[in-house]
Amino acid sequence: MYRLLTVIFLSSMGAALAQEQPITLEEAVRLAVAHHQDVGKARAAADALKGKIREVRAQALPDVQIVADALRLRDPSLLNASGLDKFPPELRDALVPSAVNLFDYSITVKQPLFTQGKVGTALRLANVEAEGSLAEIDRAQQDVAIGTVRAYYDLLWAERYRALVAETQEQKKRHAEMARTLYQNGVATEVDALRSEVAVANGAPDLVRAENAIRQARALLNFYLGRPLDVATRLAGDFEEKPWERTDAAALEQEAVRRRPELERLRIAERSAATQLELAHAESRMRADFSSSYGISSRLPQNLMDPKFTRWTAAVSFTFPVFDGFRRSGLVVQANANQRSARLEREKQEQQVRLAVQQGYDELKAAAETIAAARANVGQAEKVLAMTQANYKYGAATTLDVVDAQTAVSAARSNLLRGLHDYSVARANLRWTMGAQPWE
């Protein structure tokens, strides 16, 4: 028992330590794709279509069955024959039937010989749908990947922002202590000391909101990773600042249209609609089927192994539809409508993908410009804050001046942090729009 408890304890500690290990963006995406329910559902749908292909293929293969019957019956058909009344009474009395047993076992075979391409068309349709299921898996994986990337960068931003808020709050506290000391020494006014303390109090809610943002962002990332929402997932990455080198918008749009999995699924849907149209036309064509049976039928059980009681049949049947109440024409109309609908949906999605590429590229450029401007602004704001704090020590500035400088530094750093976050997300979104993995 002691050893069992030790093993359980060590296993739980190992799992806890594994969860506490920082994860990179690539590891997070890999875990999400492996565990998320949407990807599992897409794979299950693909497995179901594999079974559908096997079901359709069965239409072209023989259907073999072993049939056995045990029957007890009494058939008065002979007594109901016309003209029986003309028979002598003693003969009619002899013809009164009695209940009998009938035993029968046989093997039956049914095989389509000619279906005018109906079975082959149905098989092609199932194969096309199977290709579509693979595209659905790709789409689910990409959607989960981009969601994970966004959640990863959101958590990274929340943690960095919380550190920024905490640093600003510490600066306010140090200035409040300095202002209180200067006031006690008669160098600063009480107003300066009170203003600095009010600034510290006003910064406390910002810190609480930043901590709440971390919890919410971590819960969302854990959702994608398939973990409990309150697991303390830690990150081992940074924002993406690699410049985007491709500037040919037309080439980007063309690549996105070619690679996006939902567009591939819609192209497959067009092929499926065309195959369904062929299948609808095949409904009115002739078909030929072969059927046969071989077995033994006997009234007495002891004769079930006697070959004299063998019974067999072999038949070839031809079916040519003449009038089906316009069923085939209805199927053709539906197939034509589905084909047009698939084409229009594909054209609409292509336009939406082109629009998404343009928007994503514009957002990426705007985020890059924001980063450049924010970096320059951070340096200037920090320089102003240092000069203002130095002036305050010598009485050449007020607490209000220091608070304004601190606010400017906080805003500049926050803008830079937001720019880094937006650039990373915009880059991931653009790569996702182009059908590539949203991280590098």
N, C-alpha and C positions, 0 to 999 in steps of 0.2 A: 504493500500500500504506500509506504514511504517513497519507494522508487517511482511508482506511478504518479504520485503527486509532484515529485521532482521533475519528471518528464513533462507533465502538463504545465508546470510553472515555467520551465525553461522554454517550452514551445510558445507559450503566451508572451514571454519576454522577447523571444526572437521575433514574433510577429509584430510586437509593438516597436521594437527597434527598426524592423524593416519599414514600418509605416513612417517612422521618424526620419528615415534617410531622405535627404533632398532629392527631388526628381528633376530631370531636365525636361525641356519641352518635347523632345522626341520620345522620351520614355512615357510622358503623360499621354501623348497621342496614341502610342502603341497600346497602353493599358486601356484607354477608352475604346479603341476599336475592338479590342479583344473582349470587353465586358459589357459594352452598351447594348441595351435591349433592341434598339432599332436595327443594328447590324445583325443581331441574332434573328430578328424577324425576317429580314431580307434573305438570310441564308436558309431559314426554314421554308420560305416561299420557293427558293431555288430547288430545295430537296423535293418539295411537293410537285414541282414541274417535272423533275426527273421521273417521279412516279407516273405523271400524266403521259410522258413519252412512252413509258413501258405499256401503259394501258392502251394507247393508240396503236402501238406496234402489234399488240395482241390481235387486232382486227385482221391482220394479214396472215396470222399463224393458225394452225389447226386447233380446233376445239375438241378435245378428247374427253369423254366421260364414260364411266362405268355405272350402269343402271341396273338395279335389282328390284323386283316387285314380288310380292306375295299377295294373291288376290283370292277371295272367296266370293262366289256369285251364284245367282240363280236367274236364268234367262228364259222367260216364257215367250220369246219371240215366235217360236214355231207354232204355239197354240193360237197365235193371233194371225196366222197366215190365212189368206183368202182361199176358199174351197176346202178348208179342213173339215167342214161339216159333212162333206160327201164321203169322207173316209168311214170305214166300219167303226162301230163304237169300241170294239176291243183294240183296234189300232190306235184310236185316239187316246184311250186309257194308257196305252203303252208309251205314248209320247209325252206324258206329263213329266216336266223336268224336275230334277232334284239339285240341291246345292252342291257345287263342286269347288275344288281348289285349283288354282292356276299359279304356277311358279315360273318366273322368268328372270333371266339375267343376260346382259349383253354389254358390248362396248360400242359406243357411237362416235363417229368422226364427222366433223363439219369443217369444210375448207372453202373460203372464197376463191373462185377461179379468176374472175374478171370483174373489176369494179369501176372501170372507166377512169382510173386515177383517183378515185375518191379516198381510198385508204392512204395512198402515197401523199396526196395533198394534205390530209389530216396529219400525217406524220411530219411533213414539212412545217405545218403550222405549229405543232408542238415543239419542234426544234427551234423555230423562230422565237417562240415565247420563252424557251429556255435561255436563249441568248439575252432576251430582255431581262430575265431574272438576274443574270450576271451584271448587267448594267445597273440594276437596282441595288445590288450589293455594293458596287463602286460608288453609287450616289450616296447610299447610307454611310459608307465609310468616310467619304469626303465631308458630308454634313456633320458627322460626329467629330471629325478631325478639326474642322473650322470652329465648331462650338467649343472644343477643348482648348484650341489656341486662344480664342477670345477670353475664355474663363481664366486661362493661365496668365495672360497679360493683365487682365483685370485684377487678379490677386497680386501680381507683381507691382502694379501701380498702387493698389491699396496699401501694401506694406511700405513702399517707398514714400507714399504720401503721409502715412502715419508717422514715419521717421522724420519727415520734413516738418510736420505739425509739432512733433515733440521737440525738435531742435528749436523751432521758433518760440515755443512755450518756455524752454529753458533760457533763451535769450531774454525774454520778457521778465522772467523771475530774477535773473542776474541784474538786469537794469532796475527792477523794483528794489532789490537789496541795496544797489548803489544809491538810488534816489533816497531811500530811507536813511542810509548812512549820511549822505550829504545834508539831508534835512536835519538830522540830529546834531550835525556839526555846524549848522547854521549857514551852510553854503547854498542849499536849495530850499525852495518854498514847500509848504505842505501840499499845495496843489500839485506840484510835480510828483511828490510821493504818492498821493491819492490816485493821480492819473495812471501811474505805472502799475499800481495794485489793481486798478479797474481793468487795465489791459490784460493782466494775468488772469483775472476772473473771466473775462470775455473769451479768453483762449481755451478754457477748460472744456466747453461744449464741443469745440472743434476737434479736440482730442478724442472725445467720446464717440463722435460721429465717424472719425477715422477708424477707430477700433471696430465699430459696427460694420463698416464697409469691408474690413478684412474678414470678419466672420461670414458675411454674406458671400463674398467672392470665394472664400475657401469652400463654403458649402456647395456652391455651384460647381466648382472644379471637382470636388469629391463626387458629386452626382454623375458627372461624365466619367470619372474613373471607376465607378461602381463601388465606392467605399461608403461607409457611414458618414453622414454629413458633418459630424463633429470631429472627425479625425484631423489631427494637427498636421496636415500636409505641408511640407516645406519645399521651397523651390531652389533650384540650383542653376538658374539662367539669368539672362539680362535681356533688355530690349534690343530689337533688331535695328541697326543703323546702317546696314549695307545699302549703298546707293542702288537705285533701279537704273540699269543701263539701257534697257530696251525702250525706245521712244517712238517706234513706228506704230501708231495706233491701229492702222489697217491690218498690220501683221498680227498684232495682239488679238484683235477681234476675230481674225480668221482662225488663229490657233485655238481660241476659246470655243468657237463654233464647232471645230473639229474634235475637241477633247472633252467637252462637258458631258458627263454621263447621262444627264436627263435628256440632252439632245440626241445622244446615241440611242436612248430608250425610245424616243419618239420616232427616230428613223426606223427602228425595229418595229414599232407599232404600225408604221406605214406598210412595211413588208408583210406584217401579219394581216392587215386589212386586205391587201392584194391577194394573199393566200386564201383568206376567208371568202373572197369573191369567187375564186376558182372552185372552192369547195361548194359554194352555193350553186354554181352552174352544174357541178357534177351530180347534184341531187336528182336530176331528171334523166339520167343516162342509164343504159341497160347494165345489168350485172348478172353474173353467172355464179352459182354456188354448187358445190358437191357435198353430198351427205350420204352416210352409209352407217349400217349397224350390223353387228354379228353377235349371235348369242344362242341360247337354248331356252325353249319354252315347253313346259310339260305340266300335265295335270297331276302327275305323281312325283313326289320328291326323288324316288329312286331312279327316275329317268333323266335327272338333271345332268348326268355325265354321259348320257347316251348320245352319240353323234347323229342318230336317226332323228332326233328332235331339234336339230340345228335350224335356226331361222336367221336369214340375212337379207339385207336390202342394200341397194346402191342406186343413187339417183343424182342426176344433174338437173338443176332448175334454172330457168332463165326468167328474169324479171325486167320488164320494160314499162316504166311509169307512163300512163296515158293522161290522166288528169288527177291532180292532187289538191284541188280546191285553191289553186294559186299559191300554194305554200312555197314552192321554189322561187316564184317571182318575188314573194315577200322577203325571202332570204337574200335575194340579189339586191333588192332595194336597200335593205339594211346594210349589206356589205359595201355598197357604193357610198352610202351616207357615212359609214365609219371611215372609209378611205379618205373622203374629203375632210372629215373632222380631224383625222390624224395629220393630214398635210397642213391644214390651217393652224393646228396647235403647234406643230413643229416650226412653222414660219413665225408664229408669235413668240415662241421661246427663243428663237434665234435673234429676233430683234431685242428682246429683253436682255439676252446675254451681251449683245453689242453695247446696249445702253449701260449695263453693269460694268463693262470694261472701261468705258469712258468715265463713268462716275468714279470707279475705283482708282483710275489713273489720276484724275483731278484731285481726289482726296489725298493720294500719296504725295503729289507735288505740294499741296497746301500744307500737309504735315511737315514735309521737309523744310519748307520756308519758315514755318512756325518754329522749328527747332533752331534754325540758324539765327532768327531774330531773338528768340528767348535766350540763347546762349550769350549773345552780346549784351542783352539787357541784364542778365544775372550778374555779369562782371561789373557793370556800371552801378547796379543797385547795391552790391556788396561794398563797392568802393565808397559810395555815398553813406552807407550805414557806418562803416569804420570811421569816416571823417566826422559824422554827426556824433558818434559816441565819444570820440576824442574831444570834440568841441564841448560836449556836455560836461565832461570832467572839469573843464576850465571855465564853465559858466557861460560859454558862448552859444549854447543851444538849450532848448527846453525839452522836457519829457515828451511833449507832443511831437517835436521834431524827430526824436528817437523812435517813437512809436510809428510815425509815418514812414520812416526809413526801414524799420523792421517789416512793416506791412508791404512795402514795395519789394523788399528782398523775398519775402514769402510768396508774393504774387508772381514774381519773376521765376522763382524756382518751381512753383506750382505749374506755371505755363510751360516751362521746359519739360517737366515730368509728364504733363498731359500731352505735349507734342511728341515725346518719345513713345508714349503709349499709343497715340493715334497713328503714328508712322508705322509702328510694328503691326498694329491691327490692319491698317490699310494695305500694307504689303502682303500680309497673309490673305486678306480678302481678295486682292487682285490675283494672287497665285491660285486661290481657290476658284475664282471666276474663270480662270484660264484652264481649269481642269488639272492643275498640278497640285502636289502636296503643299499645304499652306505653311510649311516651315522649311528651313534650309539647314 
